[in-house]
Amino acid sequence: EKLHVYEPSNAYDFGQIINSVNTNKDKAACADLLTITDPKKLPVLLSNKLEGEILLMFIQSLEHFVAGKDPGLVYQHLFYLSKAERFKVVLALLNKNEKEEVQQLFDLLSENQSDQYSVEDLESLKKVYEL
Protein backbone atom coordinates (compact mmCIF):
# COMPACT_ATOMS: atom_id res chain seq x y z
CA GLU A 1 0.00 0.00 0.00
CA LYS A 2 1.35 3.38 -1.01
CA LEU A 3 2.11 5.79 1.77
CA HIS A 4 -0.01 8.93 1.81
CA VAL A 5 2.16 12.03 2.03
CA TYR A 6 1.07 15.59 2.60
CA GLU A 7 2.87 18.91 2.58
CA PRO A 8 4.49 19.25 6.00
CA SER A 9 3.94 22.56 7.78
CA ASN A 10 6.84 22.22 10.20
CA ALA A 11 10.03 20.28 10.97
CA TYR A 12 8.22 17.88 13.28
CA ASP A 13 5.67 16.86 10.61
CA PHE A 14 8.42 16.56 8.02
CA GLY A 15 10.43 14.35 10.37
CA GLN A 16 7.44 12.08 10.99
CA ILE A 17 6.80 11.63 7.27
CA ILE A 18 10.49 11.06 6.54
CA ASN A 19 10.67 8.42 9.27
CA SER A 20 7.73 6.44 7.90
CA VAL A 21 8.94 6.81 4.30
CA ASN A 22 12.41 5.66 5.39
CA THR A 23 11.11 2.73 7.45
CA ASN A 24 9.16 1.49 4.42
CA LYS A 25 11.97 2.38 1.99
CA ASP A 26 9.19 3.95 -0.08
CA LYS A 27 11.06 5.97 -2.69
CA ALA A 28 7.88 6.78 -4.62
CA ALA A 29 6.32 8.34 -1.52
CA CYS A 30 9.57 10.17 -0.84
CA ALA A 31 9.48 11.53 -4.39
CA ASP A 32 5.87 12.67 -3.80
CA LEU A 33 6.96 14.40 -0.61
CA LEU A 34 9.83 16.20 -2.37
CA THR A 35 7.52 17.15 -5.25
CA ILE A 36 5.03 18.91 -2.95
CA THR A 37 7.66 20.42 -0.64
CA ASP A 38 9.08 23.82 -1.55
CA PRO A 39 12.85 23.24 -1.97
CA LYS A 40 13.56 26.57 -0.23
CA LYS A 41 11.95 25.19 2.95
CA LEU A 42 14.11 22.05 2.99
CA PRO A 43 16.86 23.33 5.33
CA VAL A 44 14.27 24.48 7.89
CA LEU A 45 12.15 21.34 7.58
CA LEU A 46 15.17 19.07 7.95
CA SER A 47 16.34 21.07 10.95
CA ASN A 48 19.37 19.18 12.33
CA LYS A 49 18.00 15.77 11.35
CA LEU A 50 19.86 15.17 8.10
CA GLU A 51 21.52 11.74 8.01
CA GLY A 52 23.27 9.72 5.33
CA GLU A 53 20.34 7.35 5.00
CA ILE A 54 17.94 10.25 4.41
CA LEU A 55 20.27 12.01 1.97
CA LEU A 56 20.58 8.81 -0.06
CA MET A 57 16.85 8.20 -0.04
CA PHE A 58 16.32 11.76 -1.35
CA ILE A 59 18.97 11.22 -4.04
CA GLN A 60 17.47 7.88 -5.16
CA SER A 61 13.90 9.18 -5.11
CA LEU A 62 14.83 12.26 -7.13
CA GLU A 63 16.82 10.14 -9.56
CA HIS A 64 14.17 7.46 -10.17
CA PHE A 65 10.95 9.45 -9.97
CA VAL A 66 11.57 13.16 -10.53
CA ALA A 67 14.66 13.82 -12.69
CA GLY A 68 13.05 12.63 -15.93
CA LYS A 69 9.98 14.80 -15.43
CA ASP A 70 11.31 17.89 -13.68
CA PRO A 71 15.11 18.29 -13.65
CA GLY A 72 14.70 21.90 -12.50
CA LEU A 73 12.98 20.79 -9.31
CA VAL A 74 15.72 18.22 -8.68
CA TYR A 75 18.36 20.92 -9.07
CA GLN A 76 16.51 23.15 -6.61
CA HIS A 77 16.29 20.35 -4.06
CA LEU A 78 19.99 19.52 -4.41
CA PHE A 79 20.84 23.20 -4.04
CA TYR A 80 18.80 23.72 -0.86
CA LEU A 81 19.77 20.32 0.54
CA SER A 82 23.36 21.54 0.50
CA LYS A 83 22.31 24.43 2.79
CA ALA A 84 20.89 22.06 5.41
CA GLU A 85 22.48 21.72 8.81
CA ARG A 86 24.86 18.72 9.00
CA PHE A 87 25.13 18.53 5.17
CA LYS A 88 28.95 18.66 5.17
CA VAL A 89 29.16 16.04 7.94
CA VAL A 90 26.77 13.67 6.17
CA LEU A 91 28.57 14.19 2.85
CA ALA A 92 31.91 13.36 4.43
CA LEU A 93 30.52 10.04 5.70
CA LEU A 94 29.26 8.78 2.33
CA ASN A 95 31.15 5.79 0.98
CA LYS A 96 32.38 5.37 -2.61
CA ASN A 97 29.19 3.65 -3.86
CA GLU A 98 26.96 6.28 -2.24
CA LYS A 99 29.03 9.07 -3.81
CA GLU A 100 28.57 7.35 -7.19
CA GLU A 101 24.81 7.48 -6.71
CA VAL A 102 24.98 11.22 -6.15
CA GLN A 103 27.17 11.49 -9.28
CA GLN A 104 24.56 9.55 -11.30
CA LEU A 105 21.89 12.06 -10.35
CA PHE A 106 24.12 14.95 -11.45
CA ASP A 107 24.79 13.09 -14.73
CA LEU A 108 21.04 12.83 -15.29
CA LEU A 109 20.69 16.57 -14.71
CA SER A 110 23.44 17.21 -17.26
CA GLU A 111 21.56 15.13 -19.82
CA ASN A 112 18.17 16.70 -19.08
CA GLN A 113 18.81 20.40 -19.35
CA SER A 114 16.37 22.81 -17.75
CA ASP A 115 15.94 26.56 -17.99
CA GLN A 116 16.17 26.61 -14.18
CA TYR A 117 19.92 25.96 -14.18
CA SER A 118 22.89 26.41 -16.47
CA VAL A 119 25.82 24.07 -17.06
CA GLU A 120 27.86 26.43 -14.83
CA ASP A 121 25.26 26.23 -12.04
CA LEU A 122 25.43 22.46 -12.19
CA GLU A 123 29.24 22.41 -12.15
CA SER A 124 29.43 24.70 -9.13
CA LEU A 125 26.81 22.62 -7.27
CA LYS A 126 28.82 19.45 -8.06
CA LYS A 127 31.77 21.06 -6.27
CA VAL A 128 29.58 21.66 -3.21
CA TYR A 129 28.79 17.93 -3.29
CA GLU A 130 32.55 17.29 -3.64
CA LEU A 131 32.19 15.48 -6.96
N, CA, C and O atoms as a GROMACS GRO file, in nm:
protein
  524
    1GLU      N    1   0.085  -0.119   0.000
    1GLU     CA    2   0.000   0.000   0.000
    1GLU      C    3   0.089   0.125   0.000
    1GLU      O    4   0.185   0.135   0.076
    2LYS      N    5   0.054   0.218  -0.087
    2LYS     CA    6   0.135   0.338  -0.101
    2LYS      C    7   0.110   0.432   0.018
    2LYS      O    8  -0.003   0.451   0.063
    3LEU      N    9   0.218   0.487   0.065
    3LEU     CA   10   0.212   0.579   0.178
    3LEU      C   11   0.149   0.710   0.133
    3LEU      O   12   0.182   0.762   0.027
    4HIS      N   13   0.060   0.764   0.213
    4HIS     CA   14  -0.001   0.894   0.181
    4HIS      C   15   0.088   1.004   0.240
    4HIS      O   16   0.111   1.008   0.360
    5VAL      N   17   0.136   1.092   0.153
    5VAL     CA   18   0.216   1.203   0.203
    5VAL      C   19   0.142   1.334   0.182
    5VAL      O   20   0.063   1.349   0.089
    6TYR      N   21   0.169   1.428   0.270
    6TYR     CA   22   0.107   1.559   0.260
    6TYR      C   23   0.215   1.664   0.281
    6TYR      O   24   0.324   1.633   0.332
    7GLU      N   25   0.186   1.786   0.242
    7GLU     CA   26   0.287   1.891   0.258
    7GLU      C   27   0.304   1.922   0.406
    7GLU      O   28   0.210   1.963   0.474
    8PRO      N   29   0.426   1.902   0.457
    8PRO     CA   30   0.449   1.925   0.600
    8PRO      C   31   0.454   2.074   0.630
    8PRO      O   32   0.508   2.153   0.553
    9SER      N   33   0.395   2.113   0.744
    9SER     CA   34   0.394   2.256   0.778
    9SER      C   35   0.508   2.293   0.871
    9SER      O   36   0.538   2.411   0.889
   10ASN      N   37   0.573   2.191   0.930
   10ASN     CA   38   0.684   2.222   1.020
   10ASN      C   39   0.784   2.106   1.023
   10ASN      O   40   0.761   2.000   0.964
   11ALA      N   41   0.896   2.127   1.092
   11ALA     CA   42   1.003   2.028   1.097
   11ALA      C   43   0.957   1.898   1.161
   11ALA      O   44   0.999   1.789   1.121
   12TYR      N   45   0.870   1.909   1.260
   12TYR     CA   46   0.822   1.788   1.328
   12TYR      C   47   0.743   1.700   1.231
   12TYR      O   48   0.769   1.580   1.220
   13ASP      N   49   0.646   1.760   1.160
   13ASP     CA   50   0.567   1.686   1.061
   13ASP      C   51   0.658   1.623   0.955
   13ASP      O   52   0.643   1.506   0.919
   14PHE      N   53   0.750   1.703   0.906
   14PHE     CA   54   0.842   1.656   0.802
   14PHE      C   55   0.920   1.535   0.853
   14PHE      O   56   0.935   1.435   0.782
   15GLY      N   57   0.968   1.545   0.975
   15GLY     CA   58   1.043   1.435   1.037
   15GLY      C   59   0.961   1.308   1.047
   15GLY      O   60   1.011   1.199   1.021
   16GLN      N   61   0.834   1.324   1.086
   16GLN     CA   62   0.744   1.208   1.099
   16GLN      C   63   0.724   1.139   0.964
   16GLN      O   64   0.730   1.016   0.953
   17ILE      N   65   0.701   1.219   0.861
   17ILE     CA   66   0.680   1.163   0.727
   17ILE      C   67   0.808   1.094   0.678
   17ILE      O   68   0.803   0.983   0.625
   18ILE      N   69   0.922   1.162   0.696
   18ILE     CA   70   1.049   1.106   0.654
   18ILE      C   71   1.075   0.972   0.724
   18ILE      O   72   1.121   0.877   0.661
   19ASN      N   73   1.046   0.967   0.852
   19ASN     CA   74   1.067   0.842   0.927
   19ASN      C   75   0.984   0.727   0.870
   19ASN      O   76   1.034   0.616   0.853
   20SER      N   77   0.856   0.754   0.842
   20SER     CA   78   0.773   0.644   0.790
   20SER      C   79   0.813   0.608   0.647
   20SER      O   80   0.812   0.491   0.610
   21VAL      N   81   0.848   0.707   0.567
   21VAL     CA   82   0.894   0.681   0.430
   21VAL      C   83   1.023   0.597   0.435
   21VAL      O   84   1.040   0.503   0.357
   22ASN      N   85   1.113   0.634   0.526
   22ASN     CA   86   1.241   0.566   0.539
   22ASN      C   87   1.224   0.423   0.591
   22ASN      O   88   1.289   0.331   0.543
   23THR      N   89   1.137   0.406   0.689
   23THR     CA   90   1.111   0.273   0.745
   23THR      C   91   1.060   0.178   0.636
   23THR      O   92   1.098   0.061   0.631
   24ASN      N   93   0.973   0.231   0.550
   24ASN     CA   94   0.916   0.149   0.442
   24ASN      C   95   1.002   0.148   0.316
   24ASN      O   96   0.970   0.080   0.218
   25LYS      N   97   1.111   0.224   0.318
   25LYS     CA   98   1.197   0.238   0.199
   25LYS      C   99   1.111   0.272   0.077
   25LYS      O  100   1.132   0.219  -0.032
   26ASP      N  101   1.015   0.361   0.097
   26ASP     CA  102   0.919   0.394  -0.008
   26ASP      C  103   0.969   0.517  -0.087
   26ASP      O  104   0.939   0.632  -0.053
   27LYS      N  105   1.046   0.488  -0.192
   27LYS     CA  106   1.106   0.597  -0.269
   27LYS      C  107   1.002   0.676  -0.350
   27LYS      O  108   1.020   0.794  -0.376
   28ALA      N  109   0.894   0.608  -0.388
   28ALA     CA  110   0.788   0.678  -0.462
   28ALA      C  111   0.720   0.780  -0.372
   28ALA      O  112   0.693   0.893  -0.414
   29ALA      N  113   0.693   0.741  -0.248
   29ALA     CA  114   0.632   0.834  -0.152
   29ALA      C  115   0.729   0.947  -0.119
   29ALA      O  116   0.688   1.062  -0.103
   30CYS      N  117   0.857   0.914  -0.110
   30CYS     CA  118   0.957   1.017  -0.084
   30CYS      C  119   0.961   1.118  -0.199
   30CYS      O  120   0.971   1.238  -0.177
   31ALA      N  121   0.951   1.067  -0.321
   31ALA     CA  122   0.948   1.153  -0.439
   31ALA      C  123   0.825   1.244  -0.435
   31ALA      O  124   0.833   1.363  -0.467
   32ASP      N  125   0.710   1.187  -0.394
   32ASP     CA  126   0.587   1.267  -0.380
   32ASP      C  127   0.609   1.379  -0.279
   32ASP      O  128   0.572   1.494  -0.302
   33LEU      N  129   0.670   1.342  -0.167
   33LEU     CA  130   0.696   1.440  -0.061
   33LEU      C  131   0.785   1.553  -0.114
   33LEU      O  132   0.757   1.670  -0.089
   34LEU      N  133   0.891   1.518  -0.186
   34LEU     CA  134   0.983   1.620  -0.238
   34LEU      C  135   0.918   1.702  -0.348
   34LEU      O  136   0.954   1.818  -0.369
   35THR      N  137   0.822   1.642  -0.418
   35THR     CA  138   0.752   1.715  -0.525
   35THR      C  139   0.658   1.822  -0.467
   35THR      O  140   0.642   1.929  -0.526
   36ILE      N  141   0.596   1.792  -0.352
   36ILE     CA  142   0.503   1.891  -0.295
   36ILE      C  143   0.568   1.984  -0.192
   36ILE      O  144   0.505   2.078  -0.143
   37THR      N  145   0.696   1.958  -0.161
   37THR     CA  146   0.766   2.042  -0.064
   37THR      C  147   0.847   2.148  -0.137
   37THR      O  148   0.923   2.116  -0.228
   38ASP      N  149   0.832   2.272  -0.096
   38ASP     CA  150   0.908   2.382  -0.155
   38ASP      C  151   1.056   2.361  -0.120
   38ASP      O  152   1.092   2.357  -0.003
   39PRO      N  153   1.143   2.348  -0.224
   39PRO     CA  154   1.285   2.324  -0.197
   39PRO      C  155   1.347   2.426  -0.100
   39PRO      O  156   1.434   2.393  -0.021
   40LYS      N  157   1.301   2.550  -0.108
   40LYS     CA  158   1.356   2.657  -0.022
   40LYS      C  159   1.333   2.628   0.126
   40LYS      O  160   1.407   2.675   0.212
   41LYS      N  161   1.228   2.550   0.155
   41LYS     CA  162   1.195   2.519   0.294
   41LYS      C  163   1.274   2.399   0.349
   41LYS      O  164   1.272   2.372   0.469
   42LEU      N  165   1.343   2.329   0.260
   42LEU     CA  166   1.411   2.205   0.299
   42LEU      C  167   1.506   2.221   0.419
   42LEU      O  168   1.499   2.141   0.512
   43PRO      N  169   1.595   2.321   0.418
   43PRO     CA  170   1.686   2.333   0.533
   43PRO      C  171   1.613   2.350   0.666
   43PRO      O  172   1.655   2.294   0.768
   44VAL      N  173   1.504   2.426   0.666
   44VAL     CA  174   1.427   2.448   0.789
   44VAL      C  175   1.352   2.321   0.828
   44VAL      O  176   1.350   2.284   0.946
   45LEU      N  177   1.291   2.255   0.730
   45LEU     CA  178   1.215   2.134   0.758
   45LEU      C  179   1.304   2.019   0.807
   45LEU      O  180   1.265   1.940   0.893
   46LEU      N  181   1.424   2.012   0.752
   46LEU     CA  182   1.517   1.907   0.795
   46LEU      C  183   1.573   1.937   0.933
   46LEU      O  184   1.613   1.846   1.006
   47SER      N  185   1.577   2.065   0.968
   47SER     CA  186   1.634   2.107   1.095
   47SER      C  187   1.774   2.047   1.107
   47SER      O  188   1.855   2.061   1.015
   48ASN      N  189   1.804   1.980   1.218
   48ASN     CA  190   1.937   1.918   1.233
   48ASN      C  191   1.928   1.767   1.218
   48ASN      O  192   2.010   1.693   1.273
   49LYS      N  193   1.829   1.721   1.143
   49LYS     CA  194   1.800   1.577   1.135
   49LYS      C  195   1.857   1.508   1.011
   49LYS      O  196   1.829   1.391   0.987
   50LEU      N  197   1.935   1.580   0.932
   50LEU     CA  198   1.986   1.517   0.810
   50LEU      C  199   2.085   1.405   0.845
   50LEU      O  200   2.176   1.423   0.926
   51GLU      N  201   2.063   1.289   0.784
   51GLU     CA  202   2.152   1.174   0.801
   51GLU      C  203   2.182   1.115   0.665
   51GLU      O  204   2.113   1.143   0.567
   52GLY      N  205   2.287   1.033   0.659
   52GLY     CA  206   2.327   0.972   0.533
   52GLY      C  207   2.216   0.893   0.467
   52GLY      O  208   2.196   0.900   0.346
   53GLU      N  209   2.143   0.818   0.550
   53GLU     CA  210   2.034   0.735   0.500
   53GLU      C  211   1.926   0.821   0.433
   53GLU      O  212   1.871   0.784   0.330
   54ILE      N  213   1.897   0.934   0.494
   54ILE     CA  214   1.794   1.025   0.441
   54ILE      C  215   1.845   1.093   0.314
   54ILE      O  216   1.772   1.103   0.215
   55LEU      N  217   1.969   1.139   0.316
   55LEU     CA  218   2.027   1.201   0.198
   55LEU      C  219   2.021   1.105   0.080
   55LEU      O  220   1.981   1.143  -0.030
   56LEU      N  221   2.060   0.980   0.102
   56LEU     CA  222   2.058   0.881  -0.006
   56LEU      C  223   1.918   0.851  -0.055
   56LEU      O  224   1.895   0.833  -0.175
   57MET      N  225   1.822   0.845   0.038
   57MET     CA  226   1.685   0.820  -0.004
   57MET      C  227   1.635   0.937  -0.091
   57MET      O  228   1.568   0.914  -0.192
   58PHE      N  229   1.668   1.060  -0.053
   58PHE     CA  230   1.632   1.176  -0.135
   58PHE      C  231   1.695   1.163  -0.273
   58PHE      O  232   1.628   1.182  -0.375
   59ILE      N  233   1.825   1.132  -0.277
   59ILE     CA  234   1.897   1.122  -0.404
   59ILE      C  235   1.832   1.016  -0.494
   59ILE      O  236   1.806   1.041  -0.611
   60GLN      N  237   1.806   0.897  -0.437
   60GLN     CA  238   1.747   0.788  -0.516
   60GLN      C  239   1.605   0.821  -0.561
   60GLN      O  240   1.568   0.791  -0.675
   61SER      N  241   1.528   0.883  -0.475
   61SER     CA  242   1.390   0.918  -0.511
   61SER      C  243   1.389   1.022  -0.623
   61SER      O  244   1.311   1.011  -0.718
   62LEU      N  245   1.475   1.121  -0.610
   62LEU     CA  246   1.483   1.226  -0.713
   62LEU      C  247   1.530   1.166  -0.845
   62LEU      O  248   1.480   1.200  -0.952
   63GLU      N  249   1.628   1.076  -0.836
   63GLU     CA  250   1.682   1.014  -0.956
   63GLU      C  251   1.579   0.929  -1.028
   63GLU      O  252   1.563   0.941  -1.150
   64HIS      N  253   1.507   0.843  -0.954
   64HIS     CA  254   1.417   0.746  -1.017
   64HIS      C  255   1.279   0.800  -1.051
   64HIS      O  256   1.214   0.751  -1.143
   65PHE      N  257   1.233   0.902  -0.977
   65PHE     CA  258   1.095   0.945  -0.997
   65PHE      C  259   1.076   1.089  -1.043
   65PHE      O  260   0.970   1.125  -1.094
   66VAL      N  261   1.178   1.173  -1.025
   66VAL     CA  262   1.157   1.316  -1.053
   66VAL      C  263   1.245   1.369  -1.166
   66VAL      O  264   1.199   1.452  -1.245
   67ALA      N  265   1.369   1.324  -1.175
   67ALA     CA  266   1.466   1.382  -1.269
   67ALA      C  267   1.418   1.381  -1.415
   67ALA      O  268   1.440   1.478  -1.488
   68GLY      N  269   1.354   1.272  -1.455
   68GLY     CA  270   1.305   1.263  -1.593
   68GLY      C  271   1.194   1.362  -1.624
   68GLY      O  272   1.182   1.410  -1.737
   69LYS      N  273   1.114   1.392  -1.523
   69LYS     CA  274   0.997   1.480  -1.543
   69LYS      C  275   1.030   1.627  -1.516
   69LYS      O  276   0.986   1.716  -1.589
   70ASP      N  277   1.108   1.651  -1.410
   70ASP     CA  278   1.131   1.789  -1.368
   70ASP      C  279   1.273   1.810  -1.316
   70ASP      O  280   1.294   1.823  -1.195
   71PRO      N  281   1.372   1.813  -1.408
   71PRO     CA  282   1.511   1.828  -1.365
   71PRO      C  283   1.534   1.959  -1.288
   71PRO      O  284   1.622   1.966  -1.202
   72GLY      N  285   1.456   2.062  -1.320
   72GLY     CA  286   1.470   2.190  -1.250
   72GLY      C  287   1.439   2.178  -1.101
   72GLY      O  288   1.506   2.237  -1.017
   73LEU      N  289   1.336   2.100  -1.071
   73LEU     CA  290   1.298   2.079  -0.931
   73LEU      C  291   1.407   2.000  -0.858
   73LEU      O  292   1.438   2.028  -0.742
   74VAL      N  293   1.464   1.902  -0.927
   74VAL     CA  294   1.572   1.822  -0.868
   74VAL      C  295   1.691   1.912  -0.836
   74VAL      O  296   1.750   1.904  -0.728
   75TYR      N  297   1.725   1.998  -0.931
   75TYR     CA  298   1.836   2.092  -0.907
   75TYR      C  299   1.810   2.178  -0.784
   75TYR      O  300   1.897   2.196  -0.699
   76GLN      N  301   1.688   2.232  -0.776
   76GLN     CA  302   1.651   2.316  -0.661
   76GLN      C  303   1.666   2.239  -0.529
   76GLN      O  304   1.719   2.292  -0.431
   77HIS      N  305   1.619   2.115  -0.528
   77HIS     CA  306   1.629   2.034  -0.406
   77HIS      C  307   1.775   2.009  -0.369
   77HIS      O  308   1.813   2.020  -0.253
   78LEU      N  309   1.857   1.976  -0.468
   78LEU     CA  310   1.999   1.952  -0.441
   78LEU      C  311   2.066   2.078  -0.388
   78LEU      O  312   2.149   2.073  -0.297
   79PHE      N  313   2.028   2.192  -0.446
   79PHE     CA  314   2.084   2.320  -0.404
   79PHE      C  315   2.050   2.350  -0.258
   79PHE      O  316   2.138   2.382  -0.178
   80TYR      N  317   1.922   2.339  -0.223
   80TYR     CA  318   1.880   2.372  -0.086
   80TYR      C  319   1.919   2.264   0.016
   80TYR      O  320   1.939   2.292   0.134
   81LEU      N  321   1.929   2.140  -0.032
   81LEU     CA  322   1.977   2.032   0.054
   81LEU      C  323   2.118   2.063   0.102
   81LEU      O  324   2.155   2.033   0.216
   82SER      N  325   2.196   2.122   0.015
   82SER     CA  326   2.336   2.154   0.050
   82SER      C  327   2.345   2.266   0.154
   82SER      O  328   2.452   2.289   0.211
   83LYS      N  329   2.234   2.335   0.179
   83LYS     CA  330   2.231   2.443   0.279
   83LYS      C  331   2.184   2.391   0.415
   83LYS      O  332   2.186   2.464   0.514
   84ALA      N  333   2.143   2.263   0.418
   84ALA     CA  334   2.089   2.206   0.541
   84ALA      C  335   2.199   2.187   0.645
   84ALA      O  336   2.316   2.163   0.612
   85GLU      N  337   2.159   2.199   0.770
   85GLU     CA  338   2.248   2.172   0.881
   85GLU      C  339   2.298   2.028   0.869
   85GLU      O  340   2.222   1.939   0.830
   86ARG      N  341   2.423   2.004   0.902
   86ARG     CA  342   2.486   1.872   0.900
   86ARG      C  343   2.516   1.821   0.759
   86ARG      O  344   2.565   1.709   0.745
   87PHE      N  345   2.489   1.901   0.654
   87PHE     CA  346   2.513   1.853   0.517
   87PHE      C  347   2.658   1.810   0.497
   87PHE      O  348   2.684   1.702   0.445
   88LYS      N  349   2.752   1.895   0.538
   88LYS     CA  350   2.895   1.866   0.517
   88LYS      C  351   2.937   1.739   0.592
   88LYS      O  352   3.014   1.658   0.541
   89VAL      N  353   2.885   1.723   0.713
   89VAL     CA  354   2.916   1.604   0.794
   89VAL      C  355   2.866   1.478   0.724
   89VAL      O  356   2.939   1.380   0.709
   90VAL      N  357   2.740   1.482   0.682
   90VAL     CA  358   2.677   1.367   0.617
   90VAL      C  359   2.752   1.334   0.487
   90VAL      O  360   2.777   1.217   0.457
   91LEU      N  361   2.786   1.437   0.411
   91LEU     CA  362   2.857   1.418   0.285
   91LEU      C  363   2.991   1.350   0.308
   91LEU      O  364   3.030   1.260   0.233
   92ALA      N  365   3.059   1.392   0.412
   92ALA     CA  366   3.191   1.336   0.443
   92ALA      C  367   3.184   1.188   0.479
   92ALA      O  368   3.282   1.115   0.464
   93LEU      N  369   3.068   1.143   0.527
   93LEU     CA  370   3.052   1.004   0.570
   93LEU      C  371   3.004   0.909   0.460
   93LEU      O  372   2.996   0.788   0.481
   94LEU      N  373   2.972   0.964   0.342
   94LEU     CA  374   2.926   0.878   0.233
   94LEU      C  375   3.042   0.791   0.183
   94LEU      O  376   3.155   0.837   0.171
   95ASN      N  377   3.011   0.665   0.153
   95ASN     CA  378   3.115   0.579   0.098
   95ASN      C  379   3.121   0.595  -0.055
   95ASN      O  380   3.044   0.671  -0.113
   96LYS      N  381   3.213   0.523  -0.117
   96LYS     CA  382   3.238   0.537  -0.261
   96LYS      C  383   3.111   0.509  -0.344
   96LYS      O  384   3.078   0.585  -0.435
   97ASN      N  385   3.040   0.401  -0.311
   97ASN     CA  386   2.919   0.365  -0.386
   97ASN      C  387   2.811   0.471  -0.371
   97ASN      O  388   2.741   0.503  -0.467
   98GLU      N  389   2.798   0.526  -0.251
   98GLU     CA  390   2.696   0.628  -0.224
   98GLU      C  391   2.730   0.756  -0.300
   98GLU      O  392   2.641   0.823  -0.354
   99LYS      N  393   2.858   0.790  -0.304
   99LYS     CA  394   2.903   0.907  -0.381
   99LYS      C  395   2.869   0.888  -0.529
   99LYS      O  396   2.827   0.982  -0.597
  100GLU      N  397   2.887   0.764  -0.578
  100GLU     CA  398   2.857   0.735  -0.719
  100GLU      C  399   2.709   0.756  -0.749
  100GLU      O  400   2.673   0.798  -0.859
  101GLU      N  401   2.625   0.726  -0.651
  101GLU     CA  402   2.481   0.748  -0.671
  101GLU      C  403   2.449   0.897  -0.685
  101GLU      O  404   2.365   0.936  -0.766
  102VAL      N  405   2.516   0.977  -0.606
  102VAL     CA  406   2.498   1.122  -0.615
  102VAL      C  407   2.546   1.169  -0.753
  102VAL      O  408   2.482   1.252  -0.817
  103GLN      N  409   2.661   1.114  -0.796
  103GLN     CA  410   2.716   1.149  -0.928
  103GLN      C  411   2.618   1.114  -1.039
  103GLN      O  412   2.601   1.191  -1.134
  104GLN      N  413   2.554   0.997  -1.028
  104GLN     CA  414   2.456   0.955  -1.130
  104GLN      C  415   2.343   1.056  -1.144
  104GLN      O  416   2.297   1.085  -1.254
  105LEU      N  417   2.298   1.109  -1.031
  105LEU     CA  418   2.189   1.206  -1.035
  105LEU      C  419   2.236   1.334  -1.106
  105LEU      O  420   2.162   1.391  -1.186
  106PHE      N  421   2.358   1.377  -1.076
  106PHE     CA  422   2.412   1.495  -1.145
  106PHE      C  423   2.428   1.468  -1.295
  106PHE      O  424   2.405   1.557  -1.377
  107ASP      N  425   2.467   1.345  -1.331
  107ASP     CA  426   2.480   1.309  -1.473
  107ASP      C  427   2.344   1.320  -1.543
  107ASP      O  428   2.334   1.370  -1.655
  108LEU      N  429   2.240   1.273  -1.474
  108LEU     CA  430   2.104   1.283  -1.528
  108LEU      C  431   2.066   1.429  -1.552
  108LEU      O  432   2.006   1.463  -1.654
  109LEU      N  433   2.102   1.515  -1.457
  109LEU     CA  434   2.069   1.657  -1.471
  109LEU      C  435   2.145   1.720  -1.587
  109LEU      O  436   2.095   1.811  -1.653
  110SER      N  437   2.267   1.672  -1.612
  110SER     CA  438   2.344   1.721  -1.726
  110SER      C  439   2.277   1.684  -1.857
  110SER      O  440   2.274   1.762  -1.952
  111GLU      N  441   2.223   1.561  -1.860
  111GLU     CA  442   2.156   1.513  -1.982
  111GLU      C  443   2.022   1.582  -2.005
  111GLU      O  444   1.987   1.613  -2.118
  112ASN      N  445   1.948   1.606  -1.897
  112ASN     CA  446   1.817   1.670  -1.908
  112ASN      C  447   1.827   1.817  -1.871
  112ASN      O  448   1.799   1.856  -1.758
  113GLN      N  449   1.866   1.898  -1.965
  113GLN     CA  450   1.881   2.040  -1.935
  113GLN      C  451   1.747   2.104  -1.897
  113GLN      O  452   1.641   2.059  -1.940
  114SER      N  453   1.756   2.207  -1.817
  114SER     CA  454   1.637   2.281  -1.775
  114SER      C  455   1.669   2.429  -1.781
  114SER      O  456   1.786   2.468  -1.770
  115ASP      N  457   1.567   2.512  -1.798
  115ASP     CA  458   1.594   2.656  -1.799
  115ASP      C  459   1.614   2.708  -1.656
  115ASP      O  460   1.642   2.827  -1.636
  116GLN      N  461   1.599   2.618  -1.557
  116GLN     CA  462   1.617   2.661  -1.418
  116GLN      C  463   1.762   2.655  -1.372
  116GLN      O  464   1.793   2.703  -1.263
  117TYR      N  465   1.850   2.597  -1.453
  117TYR     CA  466   1.992   2.596  -1.418
  117TYR      C  467   2.077   2.589  -1.544
  117TYR      O  468   2.036   2.535  -1.646
  118SER      N  469   2.195   2.645  -1.535
  118SER     CA  470   2.289   2.641  -1.647
  118SER      C  471   2.393   2.532  -1.621
  118SER      O  472   2.398   2.474  -1.512
  119VAL      N  473   2.474   2.504  -1.721
  119VAL     CA  474   2.582   2.407  -1.706
  119VAL      C  475   2.676   2.453  -1.594
  119VAL      O  476   2.726   2.372  -1.516
  120GLU      N  477   2.698   2.585  -1.587
  120GLU     CA  478   2.786   2.643  -1.483
  120GLU      C  479   2.727   2.623  -1.344
  120GLU      O  480   2.798   2.590  -1.249
  121ASP      N  481   2.594   2.644  -1.332
  121ASP     CA  482   2.526   2.623  -1.204
  121ASP      C  483   2.549   2.479  -1.157
  121ASP      O  484   2.581   2.453  -1.041
  122LEU      N  485   2.530   2.388  -1.250
  122LEU     CA  486   2.543   2.246  -1.219
  122LEU      C  487   2.685   2.212  -1.176
  122LEU      O  488   2.706   2.139  -1.079
  123GLU      N  489   2.783   2.266  -1.249
  123GLU     CA  490   2.924   2.241  -1.216
  123GLU      C  491   2.958   2.295  -1.077
  123GLU      O  492   3.028   2.229  -1.000
  124SER      N  493   2.909   2.414  -1.044
  124SER     CA  494   2.943   2.470  -0.913
  124SER      C  495   2.873   2.392  -0.801
  124SER      O  496   2.928   2.378  -0.692
  125LEU      N  497   2.752   2.341  -0.828
  125LEU     CA  498   2.681   2.262  -0.727
  125LEU      C  499   2.752   2.127  -0.708
  125LEU      O  500   2.757   2.074  -0.596
  126LYS      N  501   2.807   2.072  -0.816
  126LYS     CA  502   2.882   1.945  -0.806
  126LYS      C  503   3.001   1.964  -0.710
  126LYS      O  504   3.034   1.874  -0.633
  127LYS      N  505   3.064   2.079  -0.717
  127LYS     CA  506   3.177   2.106  -0.627
  127LYS      C  507   3.132   2.108  -0.480
  127LYS      O  508   3.203   2.060  -0.392
  128VAL      N  509   3.014   2.164  -0.457
  128VAL     CA  510   2.958   2.166  -0.321
  128VAL      C  511   2.938   2.022  -0.270
  128VAL      O  512   2.956   1.993  -0.152
  129TYR      N  513   2.900   1.933  -0.364
  129TYR     CA  514   2.879   1.793  -0.329
  129TYR      C  515   3.010   1.714  -0.338
  129TYR      O  516   3.012   1.591  -0.327
  130GLU      N  517   3.119   1.786  -0.358
  130GLU     CA  518   3.255   1.729  -0.364
  130GLU      C  519   3.268   1.619  -0.469
  130GLU      O  520   3.329   1.514  -0.445
  131LEU      N  521   3.210   1.645  -0.586
  131LEU     CA  522   3.219   1.548  -0.696
  131LEU      C  523   3.320   1.596  -0.800
  131LEU      O  524   3.342   1.528  -0.901
   0.00000   0.00000   0.00000
